[in-house]
Amino acid sequence: MHYRFALLGCGHIGKKHAALAARYGSLVAVGDLLPEKARVLADSWNVPAYTNLTDMLLETNPDIVLICSPNGLHARHAIEALQAGCHVLCEKPMALRVQDAEAMIQTAKSFNKRLFIVKQNRFNPPVEWVKQQLEAKRFGKLLGFQLNAFWNRTTAYFTESAWKGSLELDGGPLFTQFSHFVDLLYWYLGELKTVHFAQSENLLHENSIEFEDQGIAILEFMSGIRGSIHYSINAFDHNMEGSLSLFGEKGTVKIGGTYLNKLEYLALPGAERPDLPESPVNEYQGYTGSSSHHHLVYEAMLRSLSDPAYPFIKPEEARHSVQIIEAIYAQMGNRNRYYE
């Protein structure tokens, strides 16, 4: 089937989605709250520009709506598109609150439409390989984990867009920069049981963001596995590390690099170290982001639409990363105190 795509949100990631929509179907419209951003992207693809989602849905009748708007608007926009009879592919994070994620899931069910969430890091070769070893129980009983996420985001990054740095629309580093990392904790370890400890601070961005720029947390999952998260957007000059280490009774592994894109360490008796390609990364103006595997997300989504039995990330799974982040931030308390 040839799908008609409409895009909401014409920022950096929206431009990538516009190209993919044209590659895998037809891009029929783009929209953004800022008229000039919508017009520029629309002109480059020779499609109409909108500043209102309702009008775009009514006038272009798309099959799939791509949600790339500010984080805090994802739920509202996804729900409206689902209610209009469209499938939805929503960028991360799914939402900033679990109750909003639940509302998205229930709306998709009520209107018999599919809701997909972008989780492209699951397609990273080392990430997929470790998942296969976990499913085969090659590491034995897991004993613990360590997640490190050390990137660089300057004051200029936050001031280039009105919504970046906003507690209400951005949500914070765990939502905007590191939700893909948190997603792998659920994918590998299962449901969260509790957050034992969480603390954060804002040291370099006091006048540009309404939340923390670094933090630590200790988590326990229902499986009994405990571990910690250490994250920061204060790495000097450029992104430094994005890694996840798993410690098992029969083996240890570290997925590292800057974007969980390298198999950095492996001690697993009987297993040959795989020769895995290094994942490309998303290049933006002045900074880089997670792995550039969005084309694999599109291919999996379209295959799932034609064959519902084909496994794809269910929105219920994506909800768990929102739950984990929400629980960490709840333990931290008032993160807005740095801006007051």
Salt bridges, closest charged atoms under 4 A:
GLU36 OE2 - ARG39 NH2 2.55
ASP43 OD2 - ARG39 NH1 2.79
GLU91 OE2 - HIS17 NE2 2.84
GLU91 OE2 - HIS294 NE2 2.74
ASP100 OD2 - ARG97 NE 3.07
GLU102 OE2 - ARG319 NE 3.22
GLU160 OE2 - HIS12 NE2 3.58
GLU160 OE2 - LYS164 NZ 2.69
ASP183 OD2 - ARG122 NE 2.83
GLU212 OE1 - ARG335 NH1 2.78
ASP213 OD2 - HIS205 ND1 2.91
GLU220 OE2 - LYS193 NZ 3.79
GLU220 OE1 - HIS196 NE2 2.59
GLU220 OE1 - ARG226 NE 3.18
ASP237 OD2 - HIS238 ND1 3.12
GLU241 OE2 - LYS254 NZ 3.83
GLU264 OE1 - LYS254 NZ 3.56
GLU316 OE2 - LYS109 NZ 3.64
GLU317 OE1 - ARG122 NH1 2.87
